[in-house]
Amino acid sequence: MCAGDEDSVRKLLLHAPLSLEAPKWTSPHTKANALLQAHFSRTPLAGDLAADQRSVVQQAVRLLQARFQLPFLLPSVDTLHCARHTPLLVFYQVLLLIRLI
C-alpha cells in the first residue's frame, strides 16, 4: 500500500455493502477487499485507486481459477451449482481466497 491510501480505503469501506470487523487500514488485504467491493458495487474510482482496482480484479480472476482447480481449499457447500453467476457469491469466494494467502 502507498502512503495515504488508508484514508481512501477507509472512505471506500464506509460505503461498502459488506463491513469488516476491526480492519487494519494499512493491510493490503483490506485494500483489496475495498477495491473488490467498489468493483462489484460499480463505485467509480479515479487515479491510482482505479489502476490498483484493475490489478486486483485481474488477480481475482486467477484466484477464482485456482478455486476451481483446488476445491478442497474452501470448505463450503457447492453453491456454485445454484448461483453460478451471482456477483456476491463470486466476491465472497475471492475474499475467502485472499484470506488464505
N, C-alpha and C positions, 0 to 999 in steps of 0.2 A: 504494500500500500504506500501511496505517496503521502507526503506530509500535507495535512489539510483535508484529506479525504474523509476524516472522521465526521466532520460536520455534514458533508454531503450524504454520507451513508446514514447518518442519524436522521436527516430530513427524509430520505427515501423510505426508511423503515417506519417513520411516523405515519406515513400514508399507505403503507403496505397492507395487503389483505391478511397476512399471517404475521403475528408478532413473535419475537424471540424472547426467551427468558434470559435475563441478565447478559445481554450481548457484550462482547468485547469489541469495542468500536475500532480498535486498531488491528483486528484479526482479518486476514484475507478471506476467511470463511464467511464472516459477517458481511463483508463487502460483496462477495459472490452471491450470497443469499439476497441481499438488497437489489443487486443488479438483475438477478433472475426474476425476482418478484416484480420489478419495474418492467421487465420484458413481457411477462405474462399479463401484467395489468395494462400494458400498452402506454406506459408513462413515458412521455418524450424526455430524452436526455440530450445534453449537448456537450461538446468538447471532449475532454479526456474521459469523462464518465461514459459517454456514448461509445468511444473506442474500447474502453475496458469491457463494456457490456457485450459488444460484438465478440470479443475474445472469450468471455465467459460462456456465451451461448454456443460458440463453436466448440469449446471444450466440453460443454454439457452433452453435445451430440456424441462425442467419443465415450463419455461416461455412460450414457444410455446404451450404446452399443456393447460396452463391457458388461452392463447389467444383464443383457440378453445372452451373452456368451458365458457368463458365470452366475447363473441364477441362484446358486446356494449362498451368495453373499447377502442377499436380502431375505430374511425370514418373513415372508408375508403370504397371505392367501393370494393366489394368482388372479388378481383383479383385472389384469390386462385383457382377459377374455371378455369381461363385462363392459369395460370402458376403455377401449384401446386408444382412443384419440382425445381423451379428456385432458386439457392442459393442466388442470390442477393435479391430476394423478401423475403426469409427467414431471411436473415441478416437484412434487413430493418425493418421487424416486431420485431426482437429481440431488435434492437436499440430503437424502439418506446416503447417497454415494459420496457427496462432499464430506460428510462426517466420517466416512470410512477412510478417507485419505489422511 
